[in-house]
Each structure stands twice: as structure tokens, then as C-alpha cells.
Amino acid sequence: MIKLIAIDLDGTLLNNEKQITPRTKLALQRAKEKGVKVVLCTGRPLLGMVHYLDELGLRDEGDFGITYNGGLVQKTNNGEILAQKTLTKHHIEELYQLSQALELPMNFIDLKQVYALPHPENRASLYGTVMKALPMVSVVMEEVPADIAVNKAVFCFDQVILDEAITRIPASLTEKYTIMKSRPFLLELLPQGVDKGQGIASLCKLLNIDANEVMTLGDEENDLAMIEFAGLGIAMGNATDEVKKAAQFVTKTNEEEGVAYAVEEFVLAGKTLENI
């Protein structure tokens, strides 16, 4: 029996117009009425998905959200932090050195704002086109407080240039940090051990829910860990081949209301993989 549904946003819950369809809203509302926890699981901050939570009626006492790709677990009604992993200024300095060696722009984010560090010539960050929920401020490293707690760093630039640069990241850093793409042109750098699977695991522990009682839905590399964690990991029809390979089931695309279809079949109708 599914007790918790964790859902990625872009390319999963949202169609290509960044909308939640009426059918999808109804399916998730009915799931919540059945007592199933519906949890949005995203790389965004809480403020970046508040309007979607409001649309779905997911800001009541007992509703939760997983943000920063699993680095933060919060109550959605008041933002109370239940679990969090952060980077220090030392980490940011190290990752900034990496960005300069790769000739990529870098931003980093805390709970309140996005910080823009000086970027290589003609390589301004594209992150402002992605992140609109938090204000962006320009800083130099010397101005960054020594005790800052950073939720993640990002390299956001042209996909072809970014993909080539990724091949040059030293193994010592890929072992020290969680480094993964959340969009074709967006690389996220997080504290070691942070991913959506771990974020869901933290919430499940608090709620006394077993992994076998969890259904997850996603489409990109940053969704892999939660697909692998869940008893029922579902890839969208538009998911990457890697995500589809890891999933137990491939639903319809985000343009075909794949989330609604999966919720209707596995949660509302109670079907299993054997009889769908």
C-alpha cells in the first residue's frame, strides 16, 4: 500500500508550460484525501514551489516538502526545517576554484538569496533564467560571511560547454560532493550524501513509513536516487534512458499527464505492477 508519493516538478508534475493540469490536481487531491502523503521533491527552494503547493492544497499541518535536491526537508505550512545538510564557506571556496579552472560561472544559494560570484569573461551565468523565487546579489568571496550555511552551488551555462567541462572535474571532488545535473544546462553541487533519495529517507523515518510504501516519479539524473529508493520508482515517458532503466515502471510523458495516470492506477485503483 502506497503511503507517500514523492514527485519531481519540471518534466514530471509540470507540463511544458509549467502548469499542473486539472486531471493531475484531482488525482493528487484524491490521494491526499485517502491519507497518502503527497510530497513535492525538487531542486528549488520552498519559495520556488509555494504557488504549486497552494494549487494542490499541500500547505496544511502535516504536509511536507523536500527541496534543494534532498538537502532540506521542511513543513510546507510554516517552513520549519526538519532535516538539513549544508556547505561551508570552505566548500564554496573550493568549488569556486573548480569553476574558475573549468571557465564556468558559479552561483550559490542559501535559504534567503542567490549569490553571484565574478565569472570568467563572456561566460555569465544563466541561473537567473531558472531561479526567480529568490533575489540575486553579486558578491566577491571576501564578502561572504565565514559562518555562512549554503544549501547548494550551481554551474549554469550552455549545455555543450558545460558537458565538456564536467568531464574535467577531478575524481577527488566527485567523491567529496554530490554532483549531478538537474537540467541539461544546470549542474548542481551539493553536500556529500545529499540527494532526493536521502531526503525522502529522512522524511520517511520521521513519519515511520517504509521505503516499500513509497512511490516516486521523476525524469532527470537528479531523480535517480529517489527512483532507486522507493518501493515503486516510476520514470516519466520523457525521462532519460538512465532513469527509465532504474525505474520499476514507465508512465506516460509529462505532456500526457503521466503523474495523474500513475496515481490513478497505483494509488487510487490500488493496482500493482503485476496487474496493470
C-alpha positions as CSV (number, residue, x, y, z in Angstrom):
1,M,0.0,0.0,0.0
2,I,1.4,3.4,-1.0
3,K,1.6,5.8,1.9
4,L,3.8,8.5,0.4
5,I,4.1,9.9,-3.2
6,A,7.2,12.0,-3.9
7,I,7.1,13.9,-7.2
8,D,9.7,15.9,-9.1
9,L,8.5,19.2,-10.7
10,D,9.9,20.1,-14.0
11,G,9.4,17.5,-16.7
12,T,7.3,15.4,-14.2
13,L,4.5,17.1,-12.4
14,L,4.5,20.2,-14.7
15,N,3.8,20.1,-18.4
16,N,5.9,22.0,-20.8
17,E,4.0,25.2,-20.0
18,K,5.0,24.8,-16.3
19,Q,1.4,24.0,-15.4
20,I,-0.4,21.3,-13.4
21,T,-3.3,20.0,-15.3
22,P,-6.8,19.7,-13.7
23,R,-6.7,15.9,-14.0
24,T,-3.4,15.8,-12.2
25,K,-4.6,18.2,-9.4
26,L,-7.7,16.0,-8.9
27,A,-5.7,12.8,-8.7
28,L,-3.3,14.2,-6.1
29,Q,-6.2,15.7,-4.1
30,R,-8.0,12.4,-4.0
31,A,-4.7,10.7,-2.9
32,K,-4.4,13.2,-0.1
33,E,-8.0,12.6,1.0
34,K,-7.1,8.9,1.2
35,G,-4.4,9.8,3.8
36,V,-1.5,9.5,1.4
37,K,1.3,12.0,1.9
38,V,1.9,13.9,-1.3
39,V,5.4,15.5,-1.3
40,L,6.9,17.7,-3.9
41,C,10.6,16.9,-4.3
42,T,12.7,19.5,-6.1
43,G,16.0,21.3,-6.5
44,R,14.2,24.5,-5.9
45,P,13.8,26.3,-2.6
46,L,10.5,26.2,-0.8
47,L,9.6,29.7,-2.1
48,G,10.2,28.4,-5.6
49,M,7.3,26.0,-5.4
50,V,4.9,27.7,-3.0
51,H,2.4,28.5,-5.8
52,Y,2.3,24.8,-6.8
53,L,1.8,23.8,-3.2
54,D,-1.1,26.2,-3.0
55,E,-2.6,24.9,-6.2
56,L,-2.6,21.4,-4.8
57,G,-3.7,22.2,-1.3
58,L,-0.4,21.0,0.2
59,R,0.3,23.7,2.8
60,D,-1.7,22.2,5.7
61,E,-0.3,21.0,9.0
62,G,1.1,17.6,8.2
63,D,2.3,18.5,4.7
64,F,5.9,18.4,3.8
65,G,8.3,19.4,1.0
66,I,11.8,18.2,0.0
67,T,13.9,21.0,-1.5
68,Y,17.5,21.6,-2.7
69,N,17.5,18.1,-4.2
70,G,17.1,16.4,-0.8
71,G,19.3,18.7,1.2
72,L,16.4,20.2,3.1
73,V,13.2,18.7,4.5
74,Q,10.6,21.2,5.6
75,K,7.0,21.6,6.8
76,T,5.2,23.4,4.0
77,N,2.8,25.3,6.2
78,N,5.4,27.3,8.1
79,G,8.9,26.4,6.6
80,E,10.0,24.6,9.7
81,I,13.2,22.7,9.0
82,L,13.2,19.0,9.9
83,A,16.4,17.9,8.3
84,Q,19.2,19.8,6.5
85,K,22.7,19.4,5.1
86,T,24.7,22.4,4.1
87,L,28.0,23.5,2.6
88,T,30.5,25.8,4.5
89,K,32.5,28.8,3.2
90,H,35.5,26.5,2.8
91,H,33.4,24.3,0.5
92,I,32.3,27.3,-1.6
93,E,35.9,28.5,-1.9
94,E,36.9,25.0,-3.2
95,L,34.0,24.8,-5.7
96,Y,34.7,28.4,-6.9
97,Q,38.3,27.4,-7.6
98,L,36.9,24.5,-9.7
99,S,34.6,26.8,-11.6
100,Q,37.4,29.1,-12.5
101,A,39.6,26.2,-13.6
102,L,36.7,25.0,-15.8
103,E,35.9,28.5,-17.0
104,L,32.3,28.3,-15.8
105,P,30.2,30.8,-13.8
106,M,29.1,29.8,-10.3
107,N,26.2,30.7,-8.1
108,F,25.5,29.5,-4.6
109,I,22.3,29.6,-2.7
110,D,21.2,29.7,1.0
111,L,17.7,30.0,2.4
112,K,17.2,33.6,1.5
113,Q,19.1,34.5,-1.7
114,V,21.3,33.5,-4.6
115,Y,24.9,34.8,-4.7
116,A,26.6,35.6,-8.0
117,L,30.4,35.5,-7.9
118,P,32.6,37.1,-10.6
119,H,32.5,34.9,-13.7
120,P,35.0,34.2,-16.5
121,E,34.9,36.7,-19.4
122,N,31.9,36.3,-21.7
123,R,30.6,33.4,-19.5
124,A,27.8,35.0,-17.4
125,S,25.6,32.5,-15.5
126,L,22.2,31.5,-16.9
127,Y,20.9,30.8,-13.5
128,G,18.8,34.0,-13.4
129,T,16.7,32.5,-16.1
130,V,15.9,29.5,-13.9
131,M,15.8,30.8,-10.4
132,K,13.3,33.6,-10.0
133,A,12.0,32.9,-6.5
134,L,15.0,34.3,-4.6
135,P,16.7,37.6,-5.0
136,M,20.2,37.5,-6.6
137,V,23.1,39.5,-5.1
138,S,26.6,40.0,-6.5
139,V,29.4,39.3,-4.1
140,V,33.2,38.6,-4.1
141,M,34.5,35.8,-1.9
142,E,35.9,38.2,0.7
143,E,32.4,39.5,1.4
144,V,31.0,36.0,2.1
145,P,30.4,35.5,5.9
146,A,32.8,32.9,7.4
147,D,29.8,31.2,9.1
148,I,27.5,31.0,6.1
149,A,25.4,27.9,5.6
150,V,25.0,27.2,1.9
151,N,22.4,24.8,0.5
152,K,24.0,24.3,-2.9
153,A,26.2,25.7,-5.6
154,V,25.4,25.6,-9.3
155,F,27.2,25.9,-12.6
156,C,24.6,27.1,-15.1
157,F,25.7,27.6,-18.7
158,D,25.5,26.4,-22.3
159,Q,24.9,22.6,-22.4
160,V,27.7,21.8,-24.8
161,I,30.3,23.8,-22.9
162,L,29.0,22.5,-19.6
163,D,29.1,18.9,-20.7
164,E,32.7,19.1,-21.8
165,A,33.7,20.8,-18.6
166,I,32.0,18.1,-16.5
167,T,34.5,15.5,-17.9
168,R,37.3,17.5,-16.4
169,I,36.0,17.5,-12.8
170,P,38.6,15.7,-10.7
171,A,37.6,12.4,-9.1
172,S,38.6,13.8,-5.7
173,L,35.8,16.3,-5.9
174,T,33.2,13.9,-7.4
175,E,33.9,11.8,-4.3
176,K,33.7,14.7,-1.9
177,Y,30.4,16.3,-3.2
178,T,27.2,15.1,-4.7
179,I,27.4,16.5,-8.3
180,M,24.6,16.0,-10.7
181,K,22.6,17.6,-13.5
182,S,19.0,18.7,-12.9
183,R,18.6,20.2,-16.3
184,P,20.7,19.9,-19.5
185,F,22.4,23.3,-18.8
186,L,22.4,23.1,-15.0
187,L,24.9,21.3,-12.8
188,E,24.2,21.2,-9.1
189,L,26.9,20.7,-6.4
190,L,25.7,19.6,-3.0
191,P,27.0,18.3,0.3
192,Q,28.2,14.7,0.2
193,G,25.4,12.3,0.7
194,V,22.7,14.7,-0.4
195,D,20.2,13.5,-3.0
196,K,16.4,13.2,-3.3
197,G,16.6,9.6,-2.1
198,Q,18.2,10.6,1.2
199,G,15.8,13.4,1.6
200,I,12.8,11.1,1.2
201,A,14.5,8.6,3.6
202,S,14.8,11.3,6.3
203,L,11.1,12.2,5.9
204,C,10.1,8.5,5.9
205,K,12.0,7.9,9.2
206,L,10.2,10.8,10.8
207,L,6.8,9.5,9.6
208,N,7.5,5.8,10.2
209,I,6.9,5.0,6.6
210,D,8.8,2.1,4.9
211,A,10.5,2.5,1.5
212,N,8.2,-0.2,0.1
213,E,5.3,2.2,0.9
214,V,6.7,5.0,-1.2
215,M,6.1,5.8,-4.8
216,T,8.4,8.3,-6.6
217,L,8.1,9.9,-10.0
218,G,10.9,11.7,-11.9
219,D,12.6,12.3,-15.2
220,E,16.2,13.5,-14.8
221,E,19.5,12.5,-13.4
222,N,18.8,14.2,-10.1
223,D,15.7,12.0,-9.7
224,L,17.7,8.7,-9.9
225,A,18.3,8.3,-6.2
226,M,14.6,8.6,-5.3
227,I,13.6,6.3,-8.1
228,E,16.0,3.7,-6.7
229,F,15.0,4.3,-3.0
230,A,11.2,3.8,-3.5
231,G,9.4,0.5,-3.5
232,L,7.7,1.8,-6.6
233,G,10.0,4.1,-8.6
234,I,8.3,5.5,-11.7
235,A,10.0,7.1,-14.7
236,M,8.2,9.6,-16.9
237,G,7.7,8.7,-20.5
238,N,10.0,11.7,-21.3
239,A,12.7,10.6,-18.7
240,T,16.3,10.0,-19.6
241,D,17.2,6.4,-20.6
242,E,19.1,6.0,-17.3
243,V,16.1,6.9,-15.2
244,K,13.9,4.6,-17.2
245,K,16.3,1.8,-16.7
246,A,16.3,2.3,-12.9
247,A,12.5,2.5,-12.6
248,Q,10.0,-0.3,-12.0
249,F,7.5,1.3,-14.3
250,V,7.5,3.9,-17.1
251,T,4.4,6.1,-17.1
252,K,3.2,8.5,-19.8
253,T,5.0,11.7,-20.5
254,N,4.5,15.0,-18.6
255,E,2.6,16.3,-21.7
256,E,0.3,13.2,-21.4
257,E,-0.4,13.6,-17.7
258,G,1.9,10.8,-16.7
259,V,1.7,11.7,-13.0
260,A,-2.1,11.6,-13.0
261,Y,-2.1,8.2,-14.8
262,A,0.3,6.6,-12.3
263,V,-1.5,8.0,-9.3
264,E,-4.9,6.8,-10.6
265,E,-3.6,3.3,-11.3
266,F,-1.3,2.6,-8.4
267,V,-2.8,4.7,-5.6
268,L,-6.5,5.3,-6.3
269,A,-7.2,2.0,-8.1
270,G,-4.7,0.1,-6.0
271,K,-3.2,-1.8,-8.9
272,T,0.2,-3.5,-8.7
273,L,2.9,-3.9,-11.3
274,E,1.5,-7.4,-11.9
275,N,-2.0,-6.4,-12.8
276,I,-1.6,-3.0,-14.6
